[in-house]
Amino acid sequence: MRCAACGTENEPGSRFCDECGSPMAAACPTCRQPVRAGARFCRNCGTSLTDEAPTQATSEPQRATAANERRLVSVLFADLVGFTSLAEDRDPESTRDLLTKYFDAARDAIERHGGTIEKFIGDAVMAVWGTPIAHEDDAERAVRAGLELVDAIPAIHPNLQARAGVLTGEAAVNLEAGNQGMVAGDLVNTAARLQGVAEPGTVLVGEATMRAAERSVVFEPVGDRTLKGKTSPVPAWQAIRVVAQRGGQ
């Protein structure tokens, strides 16, 4: 091993130079691999070993890692019941106008309660609370939005109803995804399945959501629900009505 400071050859594995006492190697602060004394970058992971600002090459992976994390979120799925049959004999422009009114009602209810629309899929909507901004009462906010959306649909068209499902739990969150692709995981799939078994005009929730919102919202147990793709039935509750301000005040 040659000392980077004075050029003297040293025994392999030496920690300090025999001639000048300079350290022979150090450990990378990121990957902990040995690095040569005086090196500016780790040859294993590219981390900067100086006090200078990191280069573009080293900062990109660090930002990507920081943008992905697990968070406690509440996910809402809602769709229209009876829309397919209604649209069959309807003028395309009239159908588009109807969907626009529905999307506007969904966006209004969701954003008023601090949620973020993840995506619209046909006549279905997915929204999330807890990212990018988290509140202590995110689960309650999601339930309130679901109830308002369900109640708003008959005024849009008397032959339509909405149904919704809300689940609360951990999900993988991409903070740089904007809207679509922001959350992923089993929680998202289960919320969609729960919405699919809700009766028209109702909002079904899971236990964690019910516990978080029960001081402000009345719930009724509806028993276990068998959901496609789930090995065990999922306990569910129906949100009936709001009886207090946020937080049960």
NUKE-261771 format. One record per residue: residue number from 1; residue in three letters; x, y, z of N, C-alpha, C in turn. Coordinates in pm, whole numbers, plus 50000, padded with zeros to 5 digits. Example, Ala and Ser with C-alpha at 12.3 -4.5 7.8 and 13.67 -1.06 7.14 Angstrom:
[1; ALA; [51319; 49431; 50780]; [51230; 49550; 50780]; [51320; 49670; 50780]];
[2; SER; [51285; 49775; 50708]; [51367; 49894; 50714]; [51290; 50003; 50787]];
***
This chain:
[1; MET; [50085; 49881; 50000]; [50000; 50000; 50000]; [50088; 50124; 50000]];
[2; ARG; [50062; 50215; 49907]; [50143; 50337; 49896]; [50069; 50452; 49966]];
[3; CYS; [50141; 50523; 50050]; [50084; 50637; 50121]; [50055; 50749; 50022]];
[4; ALA; [49934; 50802; 50027]; [49896; 50909; 49935]; [49963; 51041; 49973]];
[5; ALA; [50010; 51053; 50097]; [50069; 51178; 50142]; [50217; 51190; 50107]];
[6; CYS; [50294; 51079; 50135]; [50439; 51089; 50113]; [50491; 50990; 50010]];
[7; GLY; [50409; 50895; 49964]; [50449; 50800; 49862]; [50520; 50678; 49914]];
[8; THR; [50538; 50663; 50042]; [50609; 50548; 50099]; [50526; 50422; 50087]];
[9; GLU; [50591; 50309; 50050]; [50523; 50181; 50047]; [50506; 50129; 50189]];
[10; ASN; [50386; 50080; 50221]; [50359; 50026; 50354]; [50307; 49884; 50343]];
[11; GLU; [50310; 49813; 50454]; [50258; 49677; 50458]; [50109; 49676; 50424]];
[12; PRO; [50060; 49573; 50352]; [49916; 49563; 50325]; [49836; 49561; 50455]];
[13; GLY; [49727; 49635; 50461]; [49643; 49640; 50580]; [49684; 49746; 50680]];
[14; SER; [49791; 49820; 50650]; [49837; 49924; 50743]; [49732; 50033; 50755]];
[15; ARG; [49710; 50082; 50877]; [49613; 50188; 50897]; [49677; 50326; 50890]];
[16; PHE; [49807; 50334; 50924]; [49880; 50461; 50918]; [50014; 50439; 50849]];
[17; CYS; [50062; 50544; 50786]; [50189; 50536; 50713]; [50306; 50522; 50810]];
[18; ASP; [50400; 50427; 50777]; [50518; 50407; 50862]; [50610; 50529; 50862]];
[19; GLU; [50606; 50608; 50756]; [50700; 50717; 50741]; [50647; 50849; 50795]];
[20; CYS; [50518; 50883; 50758]; [50467; 51015; 50797]; [50348; 51011; 50892]];
[21; GLY; [50296; 50892; 50916]; [50185; 50879; 51011]; [50049; 50915; 50955]];
[22; SER; [50039; 50943; 50825]; [49909; 50978; 50766]; [49818; 50854; 50761]];
[23; PRO; [49687; 50872; 50777]; [49596; 50757; 50767]; [49600; 50699; 50627]];
[24; MET; [49605; 50565; 50619]; [49613; 50497; 50490]; [49477; 50483; 50423]];
[25; ALA; [49371; 50468; 50504]; [49238; 50449; 50446]; [49134; 50497; 50545]];
[26; ALA; [49015; 50523; 50496]; [48902; 50561; 50581]; [48780; 50485; 50532]];
[27; ALA; [48669; 50501; 50604]; [48545; 50432; 50564]; [48448; 50532; 50505]];
[28; CYS; [48379; 50490; 50397]; [48277; 50575; 50336]; [48161; 50592; 50433]];
[29; PRO; [48114; 50715; 50456]; [48004; 50737; 50551]; [47871; 50679; 50505]];
[30; THR; [47859; 50647; 50377]; [47733; 50593; 50325]; [47732; 50441; 50321]];
[31; CYS; [47833; 50379; 50254]; [47834; 50234; 50238]; [47932; 50164; 50329]];
[32; ARG; [48017; 50239; 50402]; [48114; 50187; 50499]; [48227; 50107; 50435]];
[33; GLN; [48243; 50116; 50304]; [48353; 50048; 50237]; [48480; 50130; 50255]];
[34; PRO; [48599; 50063; 50262]; [48725; 50137; 50277]; [48748; 50229; 50158]];
[35; VAL; [48802; 50347; 50185]; [48836; 50440; 50079]; [48979; 50488; 50100]];
[36; ARG; [49046; 50519; 49992]; [49185; 50564; 49998]; [49194; 50701; 50064]];
[37; ALA; [49297; 50719; 50144]; [49318; 50848; 50207]; [49334; 50956; 50101]];
[38; GLY; [49264; 51066; 50116]; [49271; 51175; 50021]; [49173; 51165; 49906]];
[39; ALA; [49099; 51052; 49898]; [49003; 51036; 49790]; [48889; 51135; 49806]];
[40; ARG; [48838; 51185; 49694]; [48729; 51281; 49698]; [48593; 51213; 49691]];
[41; PHE; [48587; 51093; 49630]; [48462; 51020; 49615]; [48485; 50872; 49646]];
[42; CYS; [48383; 50807; 49700]; [48389; 50663; 49727]; [48380; 50589; 49594]];
[43; ARG; [48475; 50495; 49571]; [48474; 50420; 49445]; [48362; 50316; 49442]];
[44; ASN; [48298; 50288; 49559]; [48192; 50187; 49564]; [48054; 50245; 49537]];
[45; CYS; [48023; 50363; 49597]; [47889; 50419; 49582]; [47887; 50561; 49528]];
[46; GLY; [48003; 50625; 49514]; [48007; 50759; 49456]; [47983; 50871; 49553]];
[47; THR; [47969; 50843; 49684]; [47945; 50948; 49782]; [48063; 51044; 49790]];
[48; SER; [48034; 51175; 49799]; [48139; 51274; 49814]; [48204; 51258; 49951]];
[49; LEU; [48340; 51261; 49955]; [48415; 51246; 50080]; [48476; 51377; 50125]];
[50; THR; [48436; 51487; 50062]; [48485; 51619; 50098]; [48372; 51702; 50154]];
[51; ASP; [48400; 51823; 50195]; [48297; 51913; 50247]; [48228; 51990; 50137]];
[52; GLU; [48266; 51963; 50009]; [48204; 52033; 49899]; [48063; 51982; 49875]];
[53; ALA; [47981; 52061; 49805]; [47845; 52020; 49774]; [47851; 51897; 49684]];
[54; PRO; [47762; 51796; 49703]; [47762; 51677; 49620]; [47734; 51711; 49474]];
[55; THR; [47793; 51631; 49385]; [47771; 51652; 49243]; [47635; 51600; 49204]];
[56; GLN; [47594; 51629; 49082]; [47465; 51583; 49031]; [47457; 51431; 49035]];
[57; ALA; [47570; 51363; 49003]; [47569; 51217; 48996]; [47541; 51155; 49131]];
[58; THR; [47593; 51217; 49240]; [47573; 51156; 49370]; [47442; 51200; 49435]];
[59; SER; [47388; 51318; 49399]; [47269; 51366; 49467]; [47142; 51303; 49414]];
[60; GLU; [47137; 51261; 49289]; [47014; 51206; 49233]; [46966; 51082; 49306]];
[61; PRO; [47051; 50979; 49331]; [47003; 50861; 49403]; [46956; 50895; 49543]];
[62; GLN; [47024; 50991; 49609]; [46984; 51026; 49745]; [46846; 51090; 49745]];
[63; ARG; [46815; 51174; 49646]; [46682; 51234; 49640]; [46577; 51129; 49610]];
[64; ALA; [46609; 51035; 49525]; [46513; 50932; 49490]; [46478; 50847; 49610]];
[65; THR; [46579; 50815; 49692]; [46554; 50735; 49811]; [46468; 50811; 49911]];
[66; ALA; [46498; 50941; 49930]; [46424; 51021; 50027]; [46279; 51040; 49984]];
[67; ALA; [46252; 51029; 49854]; [46117; 51054; 49805]; [46023; 50937; 49827]];
[68; ASN; [46077; 50820; 49861]; [45996; 50701; 49881]; [45998; 50660; 50027]];
[69; GLU; [45881; 50646; 50087]; [45873; 50609; 50227]; [45738; 50544; 50257]];
[70; ARG; [45727; 50487; 50374]; [45601; 50429; 50419]; [45531; 50531; 50508]];
[71; ARG; [45401; 50548; 50485]; [45325; 50646; 50563]; [45189; 50588; 50601]];
[72; LEU; [45134; 50642; 50709]; [44997; 50610; 50746]; [44905; 50698; 50661]];
[73; VAL; [44822; 50636; 50580]; [44734; 50712; 50491]; [44592; 50656; 50499]];
[74; SER; [44498; 50733; 50451]; [44360; 50689; 50433]; [44328; 50699; 50285]];
[75; VAL; [44279; 50589; 50229]; [44251; 50581; 50086]; [44101; 50568; 50064]];
[76; LEU; [44046; 50649; 49974]; [43905; 50644; 49939]; [43889; 50604; 49793]];
[77; PHE; [43801; 50507; 49769]; [43758; 50474; 49633]; [43608; 50498; 49626]];
[78; ALA; [43563; 50554; 49515]; [43419; 50574; 49492]; [43390; 50551; 49345]];
[79; ASP; [43268; 50503; 49316]; [43226; 50493; 49177]; [43075; 50513; 49168]];
[80; LEU; [43027; 50520; 49045]; [42885; 50540; 49020]; [42816; 50406; 48996]];
[81; VAL; [42700; 50388; 49053]; [42619; 50269; 49032]; [42509; 50302; 48931]];
[82; GLY; [42502; 50224; 48824]; [42400; 50247; 48722]; [42446; 50334; 48607]];
[83; PHE; [42573; 50376; 48609]; [42620; 50467; 48505]; [42630; 50398; 48369]];
[84; THR; [42677; 50273; 48365]; [42697; 50203; 48238]; [42566; 50190; 48161]];
[85; SER; [42462; 50145; 48230]; [42333; 50129; 48162]; [42273; 50263; 48123]];
[86; LEU; [42296; 50365; 48206]; [42244; 50498; 48174]; [42311; 50556; 48051]];
[87; ALA; [42440; 50526; 48035]; [42517; 50585; 47925]; [42493; 50516; 47792]];
[88; GLU; [42435; 50396; 47794]; [42418; 50318; 47671]; [42336; 50394; 47565]];
[89; ASP; [42226; 50453; 47606]; [42137; 50520; 47512]; [42146; 50672; 47521]];
[90; ARG; [42255; 50718; 47580]; [42269; 50861; 47602]; [42365; 50922; 47499]];
[91; ASP; [42337; 51044; 47460]; [42424; 51116; 47368]; [42564; 51129; 47430]];
[92; PRO; [42671; 51106; 47352]; [42807; 51112; 47408]; [42839; 51244; 47476]];
[93; GLU; [42797; 51354; 47419]; [42825; 51484; 47482]; [42750; 51499; 47613]];
[94; SER; [42628; 51446; 47617]; [42550; 51450; 47740]; [42615; 51363; 47847]];
[95; THR; [42668; 51249; 47805]; [42738; 51161; 47898]; [42863; 51228; 47953]];
[96; ARG; [42935; 51296; 47866]; [43054; 51367; 47909]; [43019; 51476; 48009]];
[97; ASP; [42912; 51550; 47984]; [42870; 51655; 48076]; [42832; 51597; 48213]];
[98; LEU; [42767; 51480; 48210]; [42728; 51416; 48334]; [42850; 51375; 48415]];
[99; LEU; [42948; 51316; 48347]; [43072; 51277; 48415]; [43147; 51399; 48470]];
[100; THR; [43144; 51507; 48394]; [43212; 51628; 48439]; [43151; 51679; 48570]];
[101; LYS; [43018; 51676; 48578]; [42952; 51719; 48702]; [42989; 51627; 48819]];
[102; TYR; [42994; 51497; 48790]; [43032; 51400; 48893]; [43176; 51423; 48939]];
[103; PHE; [43268; 51442; 48846]; [43408; 51465; 48881]; [43423; 51596; 48959]];
[104; ASP; [43348; 51697; 48921]; [43354; 51824; 48993]; [43305; 51807; 49137]];
[105; ALA; [43197; 51728; 49154]; [43145; 51705; 49289]; [43246; 51627; 49372]];
[106; ALA; [43312; 51528; 49310]; [43412; 51449; 49381]; [43531; 51536; 49420]];
[107; ARG; [43579; 51614; 49325]; [43693; 51701; 49352]; [43662; 51801; 49463]];
[108; ASP; [43542; 51857; 49460]; [43502; 51955; 49561]; [43500; 51894; 49700]];
[109; ALA; [43437; 51776; 49713]; [43428; 51710; 49844]; [43565; 51669; 49895]];
[110; ILE; [43647; 51613; 49808]; [43779; 51563; 49849]; [43872; 51677; 49887]];
[111; GLU; [43880; 51778; 49804]; [43973; 51888; 49832]; [43926; 51973; 49949]];
[112; ARG; [43795; 51986; 49969]; [43745; 52062; 50083]; [43787; 52000; 50215]];
[113; HIS; [43804; 51868; 50216]; [43845; 51799; 50338]; [43994; 51762; 50338]];
[114; GLY; [44070; 51830; 50254]; [44215; 51817; 50260]; [44273; 51695; 50192]];
[115; GLY; [44196; 51628; 50107]; [44246; 51511; 50038]; [44308; 51546; 49904]];
[116; THR; [44373; 51447; 49845]; [44435; 51464; 49714]; [44381; 51357; 49620]];
[117; ILE; [44334; 51399; 49504]; [44285; 51303; 49405]; [44404; 51232; 49342]];
[118; GLU; [44406; 51102; 49354]; [44511; 51022; 49293]; [44483; 51001; 49145]];
[119; LYS; [44359; 50963; 49112]; [44326; 50942; 48972]; [44176; 50922; 48954]];
[120; PHE; [44130; 50946; 48832]; [43996; 50909; 48786]; [44012; 50793; 48688]];
[121; ILE; [43931; 50690; 48704]; [43935; 50575; 48614]; [43792; 50548; 48569]];
[122; GLY; [43758; 50589; 48448]; [43620; 50574; 48404]; [43529; 50657; 48492]];
[123; ASP; [43437; 50589; 48564]; [43349; 50661; 48658]; [43392; 50638; 48802]];
[124; ALA; [43515; 50592; 48822]; [43567; 50570; 48958]; [43669; 50679; 48993]];
[125; VAL; [43678; 50708; 49120]; [43775; 50806; 49168]; [43850; 50747; 49286]];
[126; MET; [43980; 50774; 49292]; [44064; 50734; 49404]; [44125; 50859; 49464]];
[127; ALA; [44119; 50870; 49596]; [44177; 50986; 49665]; [44253; 50938; 49788]];
[128; VAL; [44345; 51020; 49835]; [44428; 50981; 49949]; [44444; 51097; 50045]];
[129; TRP; [44449; 51064; 50174]; [44480; 51158; 50282]; [44603; 51106; 50356]];
[130; GLY; [44687; 51197; 50402]; [44809; 51158; 50473]; [44934; 51183; 50392]];
[131; THR; [44920; 51219; 50266]; [45029; 51257; 50179]; [44974; 51344; 50066]];
[132; PRO; [45045; 51442; 50020]; [45176; 51487; 50066]; [45172; 51561; 50199]];
[133; ILE; [45052; 51601; 50244]; [45038; 51667; 50374]; [44957; 51576; 50466]];
[134; ALA; [45003; 51558; 50588]; [44935; 51471; 50684]; [44867; 51554; 50792]];
[135; HIS; [44746; 51508; 50833]; [44673; 51569; 50944]; [44642; 51460; 51046]];
[136; GLU; [44621; 51498; 51170]; [44588; 51400; 51273]; [44453; 51333; 51247]];
[137; ASP; [44364; 51401; 51176]; [44229; 51349; 51155]; [44205; 51310; 51008]];
[138; ASP; [44308; 51259; 50942]; [44295; 51226; 50800]; [44187; 51121; 50774]];
[139; ALA; [44175; 51021; 50861]; [44074; 50917; 50841]; [43934; 50977; 50847]];
[140; GLU; [43912; 51065; 50943]; [43781; 51130; 50956]; [43752; 51218; 50834]];
[141; ARG; [43853; 51288; 50786]; [43835; 51372; 50668]; [43792; 51288; 50548]];
[142; ALA; [43853; 51171; 50532]; [43820; 51084; 50419]; [43675; 51036; 50427]];
[143; VAL; [43630; 51001; 50548]; [43492; 50955; 50565]; [43394; 51068; 50537]];
[144; ARG; [43424; 51186; 50586]; [43336; 51302; 50561]; [43325; 51328; 50410]];
[145; ALA; [43438; 51320; 50340]; [43435; 51343; 50196]; [43352; 51236; 50126]];
[146; GLY; [43366; 51111; 50169]; [43289; 51003; 50109]; [43141; 51022; 50127]];
[147; LEU; [43099; 51060; 50247]; [42956; 51083; 50274]; [42902; 51198; 50190]];
[148; GLU; [42979; 51305; 50180]; [42933; 51420; 50101]; [42921; 51384; 49953]];
[149; LEU; [43016; 51307; 49903]; [43012; 51269; 49762]; [42890; 51181; 49733]];
[150; VAL; [42866; 51084; 49819]; [42751; 50995; 49800]; [42621; 51075; 49803]];
[151; ASP; [42611; 51170; 49894]; [42489; 51250; 49906]; [42469; 51344; 49788]];
[152; ALA; [42578; 51380; 49719]; [42567; 51479; 49612]; [42519; 51419; 49480]];
[153; ILE; [42529; 51288; 49461]; [42502; 51228; 49331]; [42355; 51235; 49287]];
[154; PRO; [42256; 51207; 49373]; [42116; 51214; 49326]; [42078; 51349; 49267]];
[155; ALA; [42141; 51456; 49314]; [42111; 51587; 49258]; [42169; 51603; 49118]];
[156; ILE; [42271; 51526; 49086]; [42331; 51530; 48953]; [42244; 51455; 48854]];
[157; HIS; [42192; 51337; 48896]; [42099; 51261; 48812]; [42020; 51168; 48904]];
[158; PRO; [41886; 51168; 48894]; [41803; 51088; 48986]; [41820; 50937; 48970]];
[159; ASN; [41874; 50892; 48859]; [41890; 50748; 48838]; [42030; 50698; 48871]];
[160; LEU; [42109; 50783; 48931]; [42246; 50745; 48967]; [42266; 50747; 49117]];
[161; GLN; [42352; 50658; 49164]; [42397; 50658; 49303]; [42547; 50630; 49305]];
[162; ALA; [42609; 50673; 49413]; [42752; 50646; 49430]; [42770; 50554; 49550]];
[163; ARG; [42881; 50488; 49555]; [42920; 50407; 49671]; [43070; 50428; 49694]];
[164; ALA; [43114; 50412; 49817]; [43253; 50442; 49848]; [43307; 50346; 49953]];
[165; GLY; [43439; 50332; 49954]; [43509; 50254; 50055]; [43629; 50331; 50104]];
[166; VAL; [43655; 50325; 50234]; [43768; 50398; 50293]; [43845; 50303; 50385]];
[167; LEU; [43976; 50297; 50365]; [44064; 50217; 50452]; [44180; 50304; 50499]];
[168; THR; [44227; 50276; 50619]; [44340; 50348; 50678]; [44448; 50249; 50716]];
[169; GLY; [44573; 50281; 50682]; [44684; 50194; 50716]; [44811; 50241; 50648]];
[170; GLU; [44914; 50157; 50656]; [45043; 50191; 50596]; [45042; 50161; 50447]];
[171; ALA; [45105; 50250; 50371]; [45120; 50230; 50227]; [45254; 50287; 50184]];
[172; ALA; [45303; 50240; 50070]; [45425; 50295; 50013]; [45389; 50425; 49942]];
[173; VAL; [45460; 50530; 49974]; [45429; 50663; 49922]; [45547; 50717; 49842]];
[174; ASN; [45520; 50764; 49722]; [45620; 50832; 49640]; [45590; 50981; 49644]];
[175; LEU; [45671; 51055; 49717]; [45644; 51197; 49738]; [45667; 51282; 49615]];
[176; GLU; [45734; 51227; 49513]; [45762; 51304; 49392]; [45673; 51263; 49275]];
[177; ALA; [45571; 51181; 49304]; [45489; 51128; 49194]; [45381; 51224; 49149]];
[178; GLY; [45366; 51338; 49215]; [45255; 51427; 49181]; [45126; 51366; 49228]];
[179; ASN; [45036; 51334; 49136]; [44910; 51271; 49173]; [44915; 51122; 49145]];
[180; GLN; [44903; 51081; 49019]; [44894; 50939; 48987]; [45020; 50865; 49027]];
[181; GLY; [45002; 50747; 49091]; [45115; 50667; 49135]; [45173; 50710; 49268]];
[182; MET; [45099; 50793; 49343]; [45149; 50847; 49468]; [45155; 50742; 49579]];
[183; VAL; [45055; 50652; 49585]; [45052; 50549; 49690]; [45033; 50412; 49626]];
[184; ALA; [45087; 50310; 49692]; [45076; 50174; 49641]; [45080; 50078; 49758]];
[185; GLY; [45032; 49956; 49734]; [45036; 49853; 49836]; [44902; 49783; 49851]];
[186; ASP; [44899; 49686; 49941]; [44778; 49607; 49962]; [44662; 49694; 50011]];
[187; LEU; [44692; 49799; 50086]; [44586; 49887; 50136]; [44504; 49945; 50021]];
[188; VAL; [44571; 49985; 49914]; [44503; 50044; 49800]; [44410; 49942; 49734]];
[189; ASN; [44463; 49822; 49710]; [44382; 49718; 49646]; [44262; 49680; 49731]];
[190; THR; [44282; 49671; 49863]; [44173; 49631; 49953]; [44066; 49739; 49959]];
[191; ALA; [44107; 49866; 49959]; [44009; 49976; 49959]; [43922; 49971; 49835]];
[192; ALA; [43982; 49940; 49721]; [43905; 49930; 49597]; [43806; 49814; 49605]];
[193; ARG; [43849; 49701; 49663]; [43760; 49585; 49677]; [43647; 49615; 49775]];
[194; LEU; [43677; 49688; 49882]; [43574; 49722; 49980]; [43468; 49812; 49917]];
[195; GLN; [43511; 49908; 49837]; [43415; 49993; 49767]; [43326; 49911; 49674]];
[196; GLY; [43382; 49807; 49615]; [43308; 49726; 49521]; [43195; 49646; 49582]];
[197; VAL; [43201; 49620; 49715]; [43094; 49544; 49780]; [43000; 49634; 49858]];
[198; ALA; [43022; 49766; 49855]; [42933; 49859; 49925]; [42800; 49868; 49852]];
[199; GLU; [42693; 49882; 49927]; [42561; 49901; 49867]; [42553; 50040; 49805]];
[200; PRO; [42472; 50058; 49700]; [42456; 50191; 49641]; [42414; 50293; 49746]];
[201; GLY; [42477; 50408; 49743]; [42442; 50514; 49837]; [42506; 50503; 49973]];
[202; THR; [42605; 50412; 49989]; [42666; 50393; 50121]; [42818; 50409; 50115]];
[203; VAL; [42876; 50427; 50233]; [43021; 50435; 50250]; [43063; 50327; 50349]];
[204; LEU; [43146; 50233; 50306]; [43199; 50129; 50394]; [43341; 50163; 50434]];
[205; VAL; [43376; 50131; 50560]; [43511; 50159; 50609]; [43564; 50038; 50683]];
[206; GLY; [43696; 50035; 50700]; [43761; 49933; 50779]; [43768; 49973; 50925]];
[207; GLU; [43819; 49882; 51007]; [43820; 49906; 51152]; [43907; 50024; 51192]];
[208; ALA; [44026; 50036; 51134]; [44114; 50147; 51171]; [44051; 50281; 51140]];
[209; THR; [43982; 50290; 51028]; [43913; 50414; 50992]; [43799; 50443; 51088]];
[210; MET; [43723; 50340; 51119]; [43611; 50358; 51211]; [43659; 50406; 51348]];
[211; ARG; [43764; 50344; 51400]; [43817; 50383; 51531]; [43865; 50528; 51531]];
[212; ALA; [43926; 50570; 51421]; [43981; 50705; 51414]; [43874; 50812; 51401]];
[213; ALA; [43758; 50776; 51347]; [43655; 50877; 51317]; [43530; 50864; 51402]];
[214; GLU; [43524; 50768; 51494]; [43398; 50737; 51562]; [43350; 50847; 51658]];
[215; ARG; [43437; 50939; 51695]; [43391; 51049; 51782]; [43307; 51151; 51706]];
[216; SER; [43320; 51152; 51573]; [43246; 51251; 51494]; [43145; 51191; 51398]];
[217; VAL; [43159; 51061; 51370]; [43074; 50996; 51271]; [43010; 50873; 51333]];
[218; VAL; [42882; 50853; 51308]; [42812; 50734; 51355]; [42835; 50621; 51255]];
[219; PHE; [42875; 50505; 51306]; [42897; 50387; 51223]; [42809; 50272; 51270]];
[220; GLU; [42775; 50186; 51177]; [42704; 50063; 51210]; [42781; 49945; 51155]];
[221; PRO; [42804; 49842; 51237]; [42876; 49724; 51185]; [42791; 49650; 51082]];
[222; VAL; [42855; 49607; 50975]; [42784; 49533; 50871]; [42842; 49392; 50855]];
[223; GLY; [42930; 49354; 50949]; [42986; 49219; 50946]; [43107; 49209; 50855]];
[224; ASP; [43157; 49086; 50844]; [43274; 49062; 50759]; [43234; 49061; 50613]];
[225; ARG; [43323; 49111; 50530]; [43301; 49112; 50386]; [43409; 49029; 50319]];
[226; THR; [43367; 48938; 50232]; [43462; 48859; 50155]; [43503; 48939; 50032]];
[227; LEU; [43630; 48970; 50023]; [43680; 49053; 49914]; [43767; 48971; 49820]];
[228; LYS; [43752; 48994; 49694]; [43829; 48921; 49593]; [43978; 48941; 49616]];
[229; GLY; [44051; 48830; 49618]; [44195; 48835; 49636]; [44241; 48832; 49780]];
[230; LYS; [44148; 48839; 49876]; [44183; 48835; 50018]; [44154; 48696; 50074]];
[231; THR; [44248; 48642; 50149]; [44231; 48507; 50203]; [44134; 48504; 50320]];
[232; SER; [44123; 48615; 50391]; [44033; 48621; 50508]; [43931; 48733; 50489]];
[233; PRO; [43809; 48715; 50541]; [43708; 48821; 50535]; [43757; 48947; 50606]];
[234; VAL; [43709; 49062; 50561]; [43749; 49191; 50618]; [43632; 49251; 50695]];
[235; PRO; [43647; 49279; 50825]; [43539; 49344; 50901]; [43509; 49483; 50843]];
[236; ALA; [43381; 49516; 50836]; [43344; 49645; 50776]; [43236; 49714; 50858]];
[237; TRP; [43234; 49845; 50846]; [43133; 49929; 50911]; [43078; 50026; 50807]];
[238; GLN; [42952; 50062; 50821]; [42892; 50161; 50732]; [42888; 50296; 50804]];
[239; ALA; [42940; 50398; 50737]; [42931; 50534; 50791]; [42789; 50584; 50769]];
[240; ILE; [42723; 50626; 50877]; [42582; 50666; 50869]; [42566; 50817; 50856]];
[241; ARG; [42622; 50891; 50949]; [42608; 51036; 50944]; [42712; 51101; 51035]];
[242; VAL; [42740; 51228; 51006]; [42830; 51310; 51089]; [42751; 51370; 51204]];
[243; VAL; [42804; 51359; 51326]; [42730; 51408; 51443]; [42809; 51513; 51522]];
[244; ALA; [42930; 51543; 51480]; [43011; 51640; 51555]; [43111; 51704; 51462]];
[245; GLN; [43174; 51811; 51510]; [43281; 51874; 51432]; [43404; 51783; 51436]];
[246; ARG; [43504; 51819; 51357]; [43623; 51737; 51351]; [43683; 51714; 51489]];
[247; GLY; [43724; 51590; 51512]; [43783; 51556; 51642]; [43680; 51532; 51749]];
[248; GLY; [43551; 51532; 51714]; [43446; 51506; 51811]; [43409; 51625; 51896]];
[249; GLN; [43451; 51743; 51855]; [43422; 51862; 51935]; [43280; 51913; 51912]];
***
